[in-house]
Amino acid sequence: MNSNNIKHRLLGWIIDLSCGNIFLLCFIVILIFCAPTWIRSYTIRHSKMNLKRRARLINKFDLVERSALPSVQPSYGDLLKRLHDQKQQLEQFPRVLPPMQALSATQPAIS
């Protein structure tokens, strides 16, 4: 092999590698800009497919779809009665407070 042949091969390798690098760079840039749109469309398509599958299964097995609200509403009557009873007990509880002079005499004055 003569030096001209080696130069041509090296030049070919350099051109091929630079073209490959440019191609990879363009691919990465396209991927960065288009990936959010592709991911969004995939998730929308996937959720629609899941909803269709769920509807088909519900229709196939004649299932009743459960509502998001609980079927039995909680009863607060007992809690309200207990709260009312406790409030009455507190109102009837004797309020015995020591006289104000006794409090001030036992506590040191803040200076």
GIVEN-V54435 format. One record per backbone hydrogen bond with DSSP energy under -0.5 kcal/mol. NH is the residue of the N-H (numbers start at 1). CO is the residue of the C=O. If there is no record, write none. Layout:
# GIVEN-V54435
NH:CO / NH:CO
This chain:
# GIVEN-V54435
6:2 / 7:3 / 8:4 / 9:5 / 10:6 / 11:7 / 12:8 / 13:9 / 14:10 / 15:11 / 16:12 / 17:13 / 18:14 / 19:15 / 20:16 / 21:17 / 22:18 / 23:19 / 24:20 / 25:21 / 26:22 / 27:23 / 28:24 / 29:25 / 30:26 / 31:27 / 32:28 / 33:29 / 34:30 / 35:31 / 38:34 / 39:35 / 40:36 / 41:37 / 42:38 / 43:39 / 44:40 / 45:41 / 46:42 / 47:43 / 48:44 / 49:45 / 50:46 / 51:47 / 52:48 / 53:49 / 54:50 / 55:51 / 56:52 / 57:53 / 58:54 / 59:55 / 60:56 / 61:57 / 63:58 / 65:63 / 73:71 / 76:74 / 80:76 / 81:77 / 82:78 / 83:79 / 84:80 / 85:81 / 86:82 / 87:83 / 88:84 / 89:85 / 90:86 / 91:87 / 92:88 / 93:89 / 96:94 / 97:95 / 103:99 / 104:100 / 105:101 / 106:102 / 107:103 / 111:109
